[in-house]
Amino acid sequence: MRTQCIFILSRHILLARGVETLLQGQRGLRVVGSETDPEAGMKRIQALQPDVVILASEIGESQSLAMASAIFECNPGGAVIGLCPGENLLHIYRDSQMKVAKVEDLLQAIRQARTGRARS
């Protein structure tokens, strides 16, 4: 199995570190970077070209969509998963949305984001 590289973009360092901690030790997944500043994050995403970007959406939906669109522009081969902690939702941009009940839901979304399949 090929290791998927993941980048975490969140304005809240505690949320970013929490997601990173949850992903540590998961077979086939490797966090390659994390950033709290969106502008710096975009530069790092462009340089690293991760398979999946986790975009923690503490901001409004329209701003999240704009940020996801910008991520696709600088990392066209990657997938974007919008994590909305207040609503317990994951948005797999350009694909689907699913309700989050447990950590395994995030792991499943990461693994399926590249194939375009997700559970509703």
DRENPA-3360 file (N, C-alpha, C; in nm, 2 decimals, always signed):
BEGIN
1 = MRTQCIFI = +0.08/-0.12/+0.00/+0.00/+0.00/+0.00/+0.09/+0.12/+0.00 ~ +0.06/+0.22/-0.09/+0.13/+0.35/-0.09/+0.09/+0.44/+0.02 ~ +0.19/+0.50/+0.08/+0.16/+0.60/+0.19/+0.10/+0.72/+0.14 ~ -0.01/+0.77/+0.19/-0.07/+0.89/+0.16/-0.01/+1.01/+0.24 ~ +0.03/+1.11/+0.18/+0.09/+1.23/+0.25/-0.03/+1.33/+0.28 ~ -0.03/+1.38/+0.40/-0.14/+1.46/+0.45/-0.08/+1.59/+0.50 ~ -0.15/+1.70/+0.47/-0.12/+1.83/+0.52/-0.24/+1.89/+0.59 ~ -0.22/+1.95/+0.71/-0.33/+2.00/+0.79/-0.32/+2.15/+0.79;
9 = LSRHILLA = -0.44/+2.22/+0.75/-0.44/+2.36/+0.75/-0.56/+2.40/+0.85 ~ -0.52/+2.47/+0.96/-0.62/+2.51/+1.06/-0.57/+2.63/+1.13 ~ -0.66/+2.73/+1.15/-0.62/+2.85/+1.22/-0.60/+2.82/+1.37 ~ -0.65/+2.71/+1.42/-0.63/+2.67/+1.56/-0.53/+2.56/+1.58 ~ -0.42/+2.60/+1.64/-0.31/+2.51/+1.66/-0.35/+2.38/+1.74 ~ -0.44/+2.39/+1.84/-0.48/+2.28/+1.92/-0.56/+2.18/+1.83 ~ -0.64/+2.23/+1.74/-0.72/+2.14/+1.65/-0.62/+2.07/+1.56 ~ -0.53/+2.15/+1.50/-0.43/+2.09/+1.41/-0.35/+1.98/+1.47;
17 = RGVETLLQ = -0.30/+2.01/+1.59/-0.22/+1.91/+1.67/-0.30/+1.79/+1.71 ~ -0.43/+1.81/+1.74/-0.52/+1.70/+1.77/-0.54/+1.60/+1.66 ~ -0.56/+1.66/+1.54/-0.58/+1.58/+1.42/-0.45/+1.51/+1.39 ~ -0.34/+1.58/+1.40/-0.21/+1.52/+1.37/-0.19/+1.40/+1.47 ~ -0.22/+1.42/+1.59/-0.20/+1.31/+1.69/-0.29/+1.19/+1.66 ~ -0.41/+1.22/+1.61/-0.50/+1.11/+1.58/-0.45/+1.03/+1.46 ~ -0.38/+1.09/+1.37/-0.33/+1.03/+1.25/-0.20/+0.96/+1.26 ~ -0.12/+1.00/+1.37/+0.01/+0.93/+1.39/-0.01/+0.79/+1.41;
25 = GQRGLRVV = +0.07/+0.71/+1.35/+0.07/+0.57/+1.37/-0.03/+0.49/+1.29 ~ -0.11/+0.57/+1.21/-0.21/+0.50/+1.12/-0.13/+0.45/+1.00 ~ -0.14/+0.32/+0.97/-0.07/+0.26/+0.86/-0.11/+0.33/+0.73 ~ -0.02/+0.36/+0.64/-0.04/+0.41/+0.51/-0.07/+0.56/+0.51 ~ -0.06/+0.63/+0.63/-0.08/+0.77/+0.63/+0.04/+0.84/+0.70 ~ +0.08/+0.96/+0.64/+0.19/+1.03/+0.70/+0.16/+1.18/+0.69 ~ +0.16/+1.25/+0.81/+0.14/+1.39/+0.81/+0.27/+1.46/+0.77 ~ +0.27/+1.53/+0.66/+0.39/+1.60/+0.61/+0.40/+1.74/+0.65;
33 = GSETDPEA = +0.30/+1.80/+0.70/+0.30/+1.94/+0.74/+0.17/+1.99/+0.80 ~ +0.18/+2.10/+0.87/+0.07/+2.16/+0.93/+0.10/+2.31/+0.94 ~ -0.01/+2.39/+0.92/+0.01/+2.53/+0.92/-0.12/+2.60/+0.98 ~ -0.10/+2.71/+1.05/-0.21/+2.79/+1.10/-0.24/+2.91/+1.02 ~ -0.14/+2.96/+0.95/-0.16/+3.07/+0.86/-0.19/+3.03/+0.72 ~ -0.31/+3.07/+0.67/-0.35/+3.02/+0.54/-0.25/+3.06/+0.42 ~ -0.20/+3.18/+0.42/-0.11/+3.22/+0.32/+0.02/+3.13/+0.32 ~ +0.08/+3.11/+0.44/+0.20/+3.03/+0.45/+0.16/+2.88/+0.42;
41 = GMKRIQAL = +0.04/+2.84/+0.46/+0.00/+2.71/+0.43/-0.01/+2.68/+0.28 ~ -0.07/+2.78/+0.21/-0.08/+2.76/+0.06/+0.06/+2.74/+0.00 ~ +0.16/+2.82/+0.04/+0.29/+2.80/-0.01/+0.35/+2.66/+0.02 ~ +0.33/+2.62/+0.14/+0.38/+2.48/+0.18/+0.31/+2.37/+0.10 ~ +0.18/+2.39/+0.08/+0.10/+2.29/+0.01/+0.15/+2.28/-0.13 ~ +0.18/+2.40/-0.19/+0.23/+2.40/-0.33/+0.36/+2.33/-0.34 ~ +0.45/+2.35/-0.24/+0.58/+2.29/-0.24/+0.58/+2.14/-0.21 ~ +0.49/+2.10/-0.12/+0.49/+1.96/-0.08/+0.40/+1.87/-0.17;
49 = QPDVVILA = +0.30/+1.93/-0.23/+0.20/+1.85/-0.31/+0.15/+1.73/-0.24 ~ +0.09/+1.75/-0.12/+0.03/+1.63/-0.05/-0.08/+1.57/-0.12 ~ -0.11/+1.44/-0.09/-0.22/+1.37/-0.15/-0.35/+1.42/-0.10 ~ -0.35/+1.46/+0.03/-0.48/+1.50/+0.10/-0.44/+1.63/+0.18 ~ -0.53/+1.73/+0.17/-0.52/+1.85/+0.26/-0.64/+1.84/+0.35 ~ -0.62/+1.84/+0.48/-0.73/+1.86/+0.57/-0.75/+2.00/+0.61 ~ -0.86/+2.06/+0.57/-0.89/+2.20/+0.59/-0.99/+2.21/+0.70 ~ -0.94/+2.25/+0.82/-1.03/+2.27/+0.93/-1.11/+2.40/+0.91;
57 = SEIGESQS = -1.24/+2.38/+0.90/-1.32/+2.50/+0.86/-1.39/+2.56/+0.98 ~ -1.32/+2.65/+1.05/-1.38/+2.72/+1.16/-1.44/+2.85/+1.10 ~ -1.43/+2.87/+0.97/-1.48/+2.99/+0.90/-1.60/+2.95/+0.83 ~ -1.67/+3.05/+0.77/-1.80/+3.02/+0.70/-1.78/+2.93/+0.58 ~ -1.89/+2.87/+0.53/-1.89/+2.78/+0.42/-1.84/+2.84/+0.30 ~ -1.88/+2.96/+0.26/-1.83/+3.02/+0.14/-1.68/+3.05/+0.14 ~ -1.63/+3.09/+0.26/-1.48/+3.10/+0.27/-1.41/+2.97/+0.26 ~ -1.47/+2.87/+0.31/-1.41/+2.73/+0.30/-1.40/+2.68/+0.16;
65 = LAMASAIF = -1.51/+2.71/+0.09/-1.51/+2.67/-0.06/-1.41/+2.75/-0.13 ~ -1.39/+2.87/-0.10/-1.29/+2.96/-0.17/-1.15/+2.90/-0.14 ~ -1.13/+2.87/-0.01/-1.00/+2.81/+0.03/-0.97/+2.68/-0.04 ~ -1.07/+2.59/-0.04/-1.06/+2.46/-0.11/-1.03/+2.48/-0.26 ~ -1.09/+2.58/-0.32/-1.06/+2.61/-0.46/-0.92/+2.65/-0.48 ~ -0.87/+2.74/-0.39/-0.73/+2.78/-0.40/-0.63/+2.67/-0.38 ~ -0.67/+2.57/-0.29/-0.58/+2.46/-0.27/-0.58/+2.37/-0.39 ~ -0.69/+2.35/-0.46/-0.69/+2.27/-0.58/-0.60/+2.34/-0.69;
73 = ECNPGGAV = -0.60/+2.47/-0.69/-0.52/+2.54/-0.79/-0.37/+2.52/-0.77 ~ -0.33/+2.52/-0.65/-0.18/+2.50/-0.62/-0.14/+2.36/-0.60 ~ -0.24/+2.27/-0.58/-0.22/+2.12/-0.56/-0.32/+2.04/-0.64 ~ -0.32/+2.05/-0.78/-0.42/+1.99/-0.86/-0.44/+1.84/-0.85 ~ -0.34/+1.77/-0.81/-0.35/+1.62/-0.80/-0.40/+1.58/-0.67 ~ -0.42/+1.67/-0.57/-0.46/+1.63/-0.44/-0.61/+1.64/-0.41 ~ -0.65/+1.59/-0.29/-0.78/+1.59/-0.25/-0.79/+1.69/-0.13 ~ -0.91/+1.75/-0.11/-0.93/+1.84/+0.01/-1.04/+1.78/+0.09;
81 = IGLCPGEN = -1.02/+1.77/+0.22/-1.12/+1.73/+0.31/-1.14/+1.84/+0.41 ~ -1.26/+1.90/+0.40/-1.30/+2.01/+0.50/-1.35/+1.95/+0.62 ~ -1.29/+1.98/+0.73/-1.33/+1.93/+0.86/-1.40/+2.04/+0.94 ~ -1.53/+2.02/+0.97/-1.61/+2.12/+1.04/-1.64/+2.07/+1.18 ~ -1.55/+2.09/+1.27/-1.57/+2.04/+1.41/-1.70/+2.07/+1.48 ~ -1.74/+2.20/+1.46/-1.87/+2.24/+1.53/-1.99/+2.17/+1.48 ~ -1.99/+2.12/+1.36/-2.10/+2.05/+1.30/-2.08/+1.90/+1.29 ~ -1.96/+1.85/+1.32/-1.93/+1.71/+1.31/-1.95/+1.66/+1.16;
89 = LLHIYRDS = -1.90/+1.74/+1.07/-1.91/+1.71/+0.93/-1.78/+1.71/+0.86 ~ -1.76/+1.62/+0.76/-1.65/+1.62/+0.67/-1.70/+1.65/+0.54 ~ -1.64/+1.75/+0.47/-1.67/+1.78/+0.33/-1.56/+1.73/+0.24 ~ -1.58/+1.64/+0.15/-1.48/+1.60/+0.06/-1.51/+1.68/-0.07 ~ -1.44/+1.79/-0.09/-1.47/+1.88/-0.19/-1.46/+1.82/-0.33 ~ -1.56/+1.86/-0.41/-1.58/+1.81/-0.54/-1.64/+1.67/-0.54 ~ -1.68/+1.62/-0.43/-1.73/+1.49/-0.42/-1.86/+1.47/-0.33 ~ -1.84/+1.47/-0.20/-1.95/+1.44/-0.12/-1.94/+1.49/+0.02;
97 = QMKVAKVE = -2.04/+1.47/+0.11/-2.03/+1.51/+0.25/-2.08/+1.39/+0.33 ~ -2.02/+1.38/+0.45/-2.06/+1.27/+0.54/-2.06/+1.32/+0.68 ~ -2.14/+1.25/+0.76/-2.15/+1.28/+0.90/-2.04/+1.21/+0.98 ~ -1.98/+1.28/+1.07/-1.87/+1.22/+1.15/-1.92/+1.17/+1.29 ~ -1.89/+1.05/+1.32/-1.93/+0.99/+1.44/-1.81/+0.95/+1.53 ~ -1.70/+0.92/+1.46/-1.58/+0.87/+1.53/-1.46/+0.90/+1.44 ~ -1.34/+0.87/+1.50/-1.21/+0.90/+1.44/-1.20/+0.82/+1.31 ~ -1.26/+0.70/+1.31/-1.25/+0.61/+1.20/-1.31/+0.67/+1.07;
105 = DLLQAIRQ = -1.42/+0.76/+1.09/-1.48/+0.83/+0.98/-1.38/+0.92/+0.91 ~ -1.30/+0.99/+0.99/-1.19/+1.08/+0.93/-1.09/+0.99/+0.85 ~ -1.05/+0.88/+0.91/-0.95/+0.79/+0.85/-1.01/+0.74/+0.72 ~ -1.14/+0.70/+0.72/-1.20/+0.65/+0.60/-1.21/+0.75/+0.49 ~ -1.24/+0.88/+0.53/-1.25/+0.99/+0.43/-1.12/+1.01/+0.37 ~ -1.01/+1.01/+0.45/-0.87/+1.03/+0.39/-0.84/+0.92/+0.29 ~ -0.87/+0.80/+0.33/-0.83/+0.69/+0.24/-0.92/+0.69/+0.11 ~ -1.04/+0.73/+0.12/-1.13/+0.73/+0.00/-1.13/+0.86/-0.08;
113 = ARTGRARS = -1.07/+0.97/-0.03/-1.07/+1.09/-0.10/-1.00/+1.08/-0.23 ~ -0.90/+1.00/-0.24/-0.83/+0.99/-0.37/-0.90/+0.91/-0.47 ~ -0.99/+0.82/-0.42/-1.06/+0.73/-0.52/-1.20/+0.80/-0.55 ~ -1.24/+0.90/-0.48/-1.37/+0.96/-0.51/-1.49/+0.89/-0.46 ~ -1.47/+0.80/-0.36/-1.58/+0.73/-0.30/-1.59/+0.76/-0.16 ~ -1.71/+0.79/-0.11/-1.73/+0.81/+0.03/-1.87/+0.77/+0.07 ~ -1.88/+0.73/+0.20/-2.01/+0.68/+0.25/-2.09/+0.81/+0.29 ~ -2.22/+0.80/+0.26/-2.30/+0.92/+0.30/-2.36/+0.90/+0.44;
% end
